[in-house]
């Protein structure tokens, strides 16, 4: 896969007439994935709130006045019960998120038990726990973790406008630790944070010029009152990204990263059905199901089922193999 995309090439894709961009994106999608199929994933917050980071979009930051209460790491059995319920509702991947800057070594055995339990159900596993050391990444790999999510959030040049408690380079270091441990990478970001198109171009460029993440979540900002960006954007036209521009971002991600799962993630609950349909046409082939994404609302199983039925789409019958299974 190409990792030598230039910003000029990505700019040219964004500038294509919309129909031409959609045709190109759908052509790339069909060359690499089954048509009319979408991967269903479920995301659970296994440790909520109290995070020491100052991410401007996040209701779980200790600096946010969002009303989110800090909790301890969930018990293994409670997590496995949630995973079993998600599987019953059709999910093939179970994602577990903890509001940490980084996990402590003492937490790893409990996390490993969660991974092993979910995998025994026949589901793919994904975790997002903040920054990881090489030894922590290896321990999660040994437990069988299929994917690790660590988003770059935005373009490198816009990063400091969103987060100040860690750097873009810190993010890249964790991604390298995850790859070196043999875990698939889930890495994307958020649009609609008041960034320019040039920032969105820089965001896609950063993703498309690294070893392509096996999964690329594209989130639309959900402005939460009490967060820096939520308070800044809630009453402005920037609070919600233009739907056509959002679809363009999805399409360019599909074209530049043809074999990555492109996940339509946060913000879907406020998107029209037409916008979501265009995102699928643009090459999105993964969604989060359920009523909640960590602390943000989500579309819900019933709405998703109705939409997929209306579009003649179905859940992927077989999920892509995780890194460890693929190696066996």
GIBEL-V506964 format. One record per residue. N is the residue number from 0. RES is the residue in one letter. PSI is psi in whole degrees, 0 to 359 (NA if undefined). OMEGA is omega in whole degrees, 0 to 359 (* if undefined). NEAR is the number of other C-alpha atoms within 10 Angstrom. Layout:
n = [N | N]
res = [RES | RES]
psi = [PSI | PSI]
omega = [OMEGA | OMEGA]
near = [NEAR | NEAR]
This chain:
n = [0 | 1 | 2 | 3 | 4 | 5 | 6 | 7 | 8 | 9 | 10 | 11 | 12 | 13 | 14 | 15 | 16 | 17 | 18 | 19 | 20 | 21 | 22 | 23 | 24 | 25 | 26 | 27 | 28 | 29 | 30 | 31 | 32 | 33 | 34 | 35 | 36 | 37 | 38 | 39 | 40 | 41 | 42 | 43 | 44 | 45 | 46 | 47 | 48 | 49 | 50 | 51 | 52 | 53 | 54 | 55 | 56 | 57 | 58 | 59 | 60 | 61 | 62 | 63 | 64 | 65 | 66 | 67 | 68 | 69 | 70 | 71 | 72 | 73 | 74 | 75 | 76 | 77 | 78 | 79 | 80 | 81 | 82 | 83 | 84 | 85 | 86 | 87 | 88 | 89 | 90 | 91 | 92 | 93 | 94 | 95 | 96 | 97 | 98 | 99 | 100 | 101 | 102 | 103 | 104 | 105 | 106 | 107 | 108 | 109 | 110 | 111 | 112 | 113 | 114 | 115 | 116 | 117 | 118 | 119 | 120 | 121 | 122 | 123 | 124 | 125 | 126 | 127 | 128 | 129 | 130 | 131 | 132 | 133 | 134 | 135 | 136 | 137 | 138 | 139 | 140 | 141 | 142 | 143 | 144 | 145 | 146 | 147 | 148 | 149 | 150 | 151 | 152 | 153 | 154 | 155 | 156 | 157 | 158 | 159 | 160 | 161 | 162 | 163 | 164 | 165 | 166 | 167 | 168 | 169 | 170 | 171 | 172 | 173 | 174 | 175 | 176 | 177 | 178 | 179 | 180 | 181 | 182 | 183 | 184 | 185 | 186 | 187 | 188 | 189 | 190 | 191 | 192 | 193 | 194 | 195 | 196 | 197 | 198 | 199 | 200 | 201 | 202 | 203 | 204 | 205 | 206 | 207 | 208 | 209 | 210 | 211 | 212 | 213 | 214 | 215 | 216 | 217 | 218 | 219 | 220 | 221 | 222 | 223 | 224 | 225 | 226 | 227 | 228 | 229 | 230 | 231 | 232 | 233 | 234 | 235 | 236 | 237 | 238 | 239 | 240 | 241 | 242 | 243 | 244 | 245 | 246 | 247 | 248 | 249 | 250 | 251 | 252 | 253 | 254 | 255 | 256 | 257 | 258 | 259 | 260 | 261 | 262 | 263 | 264 | 265 | 266 | 267 | 268 | 269 | 270 | 271 | 272 | 273 | 274 | 275 | 276 | 277 | 278 | 279 | 280 | 281 | 282 | 283 | 284 | 285 | 286 | 287 | 288 | 289 | 290 | 291 | 292 | 293 | 294 | 295 | 296 | 297 | 298 | 299 | 300 | 301 | 302 | 303 | 304 | 305 | 306 | 307 | 308 | 309 | 310 | 311 | 312 | 313 | 314 | 315 | 316 | 317 | 318 | 319 | 320 | 321 | 322 | 323 | 324 | 325 | 326 | 327]
res = [X | X | X | X | X | X | X | X | X | X | X | X | X | X | X | X | X | X | X | X | X | X | X | X | X | X | X | X | X | X | X | X | X | X | X | X | X | X | X | X | X | X | X | X | X | X | X | X | X | X | X | X | X | X | X | X | X | X | X | X | X | X | X | X | X | X | X | X | X | X | X | X | X | X | X | X | X | X | X | X | X | X | X | X | X | X | X | X | X | X | X | X | X | X | X | X | X | X | X | X | X | X | X | X | X | X | X | X | X | X | X | X | X | X | X | X | X | X | X | X | X | X | X | X | X | X | X | X | X | X | X | X | X | X | X | X | X | X | X | X | X | X | X | X | X | X | X | X | X | X | X | X | X | X | X | X | X | X | X | X | X | X | X | X | X | X | X | X | X | X | X | X | X | X | X | X | X | X | X | X | X | X | X | X | X | X | X | X | X | X | X | X | X | X | X | X | X | X | X | X | X | X | X | X | X | X | X | X | X | X | X | X | X | X | X | X | X | X | X | X | X | X | X | X | X | X | X | X | X | X | X | X | X | X | X | X | X | X | X | X | X | X | X | X | X | X | X | X | X | X | X | X | X | X | X | X | X | X | X | X | X | X | X | X | X | X | X | X | X | X | X | X | X | X | X | X | X | X | X | X | X | X | X | X | X | X | X | X | X | X | X | X | X | X | X | X | X | X | X | X | X | X | X | X | X | X | X | X | X | X | X | X | X | X | X | X | X | X | X | X | X | X | X | X | X | X | X | X]
psi = [143 | 133 | 21 | 26 | 140 | 159 | 328 | 319 | 318 | 323 | 318 | 324 | 314 | 328 | 355 | 150 | 141 | 315 | 322 | 319 | 317 | 320 | 315 | 315 | 317 | 326 | 316 | 317 | 312 | 336 | 344 | 343 | 159 | 138 | 148 | 28 | 143 | 137 | 132 | 124 | 155 | 139 | 129 | 134 | 108 | 349 | 113 | 141 | 170 | 16 | 135 | 351 | 160 | 33 | 123 | 342 | 351 | 127 | 351 | 358 | 143 | 340 | 347 | 145 | 59 | 354 | 1 | 125 | 140 | 139 | 166 | 167 | 132 | 156 | 149 | 315 | 323 | 322 | 318 | 327 | 319 | 322 | 319 | 321 | 319 | 319 | 320 | 332 | 7 | 1 | 141 | 345 | 136 | 119 | 135 | 125 | 137 | 134 | 78 | 154 | 320 | 149 | 156 | 152 | 329 | 342 | 343 | 315 | 321 | 319 | 321 | 321 | 323 | 313 | 311 | 319 | 318 | 320 | 326 | 340 | 353 | 17 | 152 | 150 | 144 | 143 | 151 | 112 | 8 | 205 | 146 | 143 | 163 | 320 | 323 | 319 | 318 | 322 | 320 | 323 | 318 | 330 | 346 | 15 | 129 | 315 | 146 | 127 | 127 | 97 | 147 | 349 | 307 | 187 | 149 | 320 | 345 | 354 | 315 | 343 | 347 | 321 | 138 | 348 | 353 | 166 | 166 | 322 | 326 | 318 | 313 | 325 | 316 | 319 | 320 | 321 | 321 | 313 | 317 | 332 | 354 | 18 | 139 | 146 | 133 | 114 | 124 | 226 | 198 | 135 | 161 | 21 | 20 | 9 | 165 | 170 | 323 | 324 | 321 | 324 | 316 | 325 | 309 | 321 | 317 | 319 | 318 | 347 | 1 | 170 | 123 | 127 | 140 | 337 | 133 | 98 | 130 | 112 | 144 | 131 | 132 | 101 | 120 | 125 | 133 | 351 | 159 | 308 | 327 | 315 | 327 | 323 | 347 | 324 | 25 | 162 | 342 | 355 | 332 | 123 | 143 | 133 | 321 | 320 | 323 | 315 | 320 | 318 | 317 | 315 | 317 | 325 | 317 | 316 | 318 | 340 | 71 | 334 | 8 | 146 | 125 | 114 | 125 | 109 | 234 | 151 | 353 | 333 | 338 | 3 | 145 | 160 | 325 | 319 | 316 | 320 | 319 | 324 | 319 | 320 | 327 | 356 | 1 | 133 | 30 | 140 | 158 | 133 | 175 | 176 | 350 | 142 | 104 | 263 | 353 | 151 | 154 | 169 | 321 | 150 | 317 | 316 | 319 | 316 | 318 | 320 | 313 | 321 | 318 | 325 | 356 | 29 | 163 | 163 | 145 | 127 | 323 | 128 | 150 | 144 | 143 | 165 | 318 | 320 | 321 | 331 | 347 | NA]
omega = [180 | 171 | 182 | 178 | 176 | 177 | 179 | 178 | 180 | 175 | 180 | 176 | 179 | 185 | 180 | 168 | 189 | 181 | 178 | 179 | 180 | 179 | 180 | 182 | 180 | 177 | 177 | 180 | 183 | 178 | 186 | 184 | 174 | 178 | 173 | 176 | 181 | 178 | 178 | 180 | 177 | 182 | 179 | 174 | 182 | 174 | 190 | 168 | 176 | 183 | 181 | 179 | 181 | 179 | 188 | 182 | 196 | 178 | 183 | 176 | 178 | 179 | 182 | 175 | 188 | 181 | 178 | 182 | 179 | 178 | 175 | 176 | 182 | 173 | 182 | 184 | 179 | 178 | 181 | 176 | 178 | 179 | 179 | 178 | 178 | 179 | 178 | 180 | 173 | 181 | 176 | 178 | 180 | 184 | 183 | 183 | 178 | 181 | 179 | 164 | 176 | 177 | 172 | 181 | 181 | 180 | 188 | 180 | 179 | 177 | 179 | 179 | 177 | 180 | 183 | 181 | 180 | 180 | 179 | 176 | 181 | 179 | 170 | 180 | 175 | 176 | 171 | 190 | 186 | 183 | 180 | 169 | 177 | 182 | 177 | 178 | 179 | 180 | 177 | 176 | 179 | 179 | 178 | 181 | 182 | 185 | 170 | 179 | 175 | 186 | 172 | 174 | 186 | 179 | 179 | 183 | 179 | 190 | 183 | 176 | 183 | 185 | 177 | 185 | 171 | 186 | 174 | 180 | 175 | 178 | 182 | 179 | 178 | 178 | 178 | 178 | 180 | 179 | 182 | 179 | 178 | 179 | 175 | 182 | 170 | 187 | 177 | 181 | 187 | 173 | 184 | 179 | 182 | 181 | 176 | 174 | 178 | 176 | 178 | 175 | 179 | 178 | 179 | 179 | 180 | 180 | 187 | 180 | 168 | 170 | 191 | 174 | 178 | 178 | 183 | 176 | 175 | 182 | 168 | 184 | 170 | 184 | 181 | 178 | 181 | 173 | 182 | 183 | 178 | 179 | 183 | 190 | 189 | 183 | 180 | 178 | 181 | 186 | 179 | 181 | 175 | 186 | 179 | 178 | 177 | 179 | 177 | 180 | 177 | 182 | 180 | 175 | 180 | 183 | 184 | 178 | 194 | 183 | 177 | 167 | 178 | 186 | 171 | 194 | 186 | 179 | 185 | 184 | 180 | 178 | 175 | 175 | 180 | 179 | 179 | 178 | 177 | 178 | 177 | 177 | 180 | 175 | 174 | 181 | 176 | 176 | 169 | 177 | 179 | 186 | 185 | 171 | 187 | 178 | 182 | 178 | 178 | 188 | 181 | 185 | 184 | 179 | 180 | 180 | 180 | 180 | 181 | 178 | 180 | 182 | 182 | 180 | 180 | 176 | 177 | 181 | 179 | 181 | 175 | 181 | 172 | 185 | 185 | 179 | 182 | 182 | 184 | *]
near = [11 | 12 | 15 | 12 | 16 | 15 | 16 | 11 | 14 | 21 | 18 | 12 | 23 | 20 | 11 | 13 | 9 | 16 | 9 | 11 | 20 | 23 | 14 | 19 | 27 | 21 | 17 | 20 | 27 | 13 | 12 | 12 | 16 | 11 | 17 | 17 | 18 | 24 | 24 | 25 | 25 | 26 | 24 | 21 | 21 | 23 | 21 | 23 | 24 | 20 | 22 | 15 | 19 | 21 | 25 | 23 | 24 | 26 | 29 | 28 | 24 | 19 | 18 | 23 | 14 | 17 | 11 | 16 | 11 | 15 | 14 | 12 | 16 | 16 | 13 | 16 | 12 | 12 | 20 | 19 | 13 | 16 | 28 | 17 | 13 | 22 | 20 | 10 | 16 | 17 | 25 | 24 | 26 | 26 | 23 | 24 | 20 | 24 | 27 | 20 | 18 | 16 | 18 | 11 | 11 | 8 | 11 | 16 | 13 | 13 | 24 | 18 | 17 | 24 | 29 | 17 | 21 | 25 | 19 | 10 | 13 | 11 | 23 | 24 | 24 | 26 | 24 | 23 | 20 | 20 | 22 | 24 | 16 | 16 | 13 | 20 | 25 | 20 | 18 | 26 | 23 | 16 | 20 | 24 | 28 | 26 | 30 | 29 | 24 | 22 | 22 | 22 | 24 | 26 | 22 | 17 | 12 | 18 | 18 | 15 | 14 | 17 | 16 | 13 | 11 | 15 | 13 | 19 | 11 | 12 | 17 | 16 | 15 | 19 | 28 | 17 | 19 | 27 | 20 | 14 | 18 | 22 | 25 | 25 | 25 | 25 | 22 | 26 | 22 | 23 | 25 | 22 | 24 | 18 | 17 | 12 | 14 | 15 | 18 | 24 | 24 | 21 | 26 | 25 | 25 | 21 | 24 | 25 | 16 | 14 | 16 | 22 | 23 | 21 | 21 | 27 | 27 | 25 | 20 | 23 | 25 | 25 | 25 | 21 | 18 | 19 | 22 | 20 | 22 | 22 | 16 | 18 | 21 | 15 | 10 | 10 | 10 | 15 | 20 | 21 | 16 | 12 | 17 | 13 | 16 | 20 | 24 | 23 | 22 | 28 | 31 | 26 | 30 | 27 | 23 | 25 | 26 | 24 | 18 | 24 | 25 | 32 | 26 | 22 | 24 | 25 | 22 | 21 | 19 | 14 | 14 | 11 | 17 | 11 | 16 | 18 | 16 | 20 | 24 | 28 | 21 | 28 | 33 | 31 | 25 | 22 | 24 | 27 | 25 | 22 | 18 | 18 | 19 | 22 | 15 | 15 | 16 | 21 | 19 | 15 | 15 | 12 | 16 | 19 | 14 | 11 | 17 | 17 | 11 | 11 | 12 | 10 | 15 | 16 | 19 | 19 | 11 | 8 | 15 | 15 | 12 | 20 | 19 | 17 | 11 | 9 | 8 | 5]
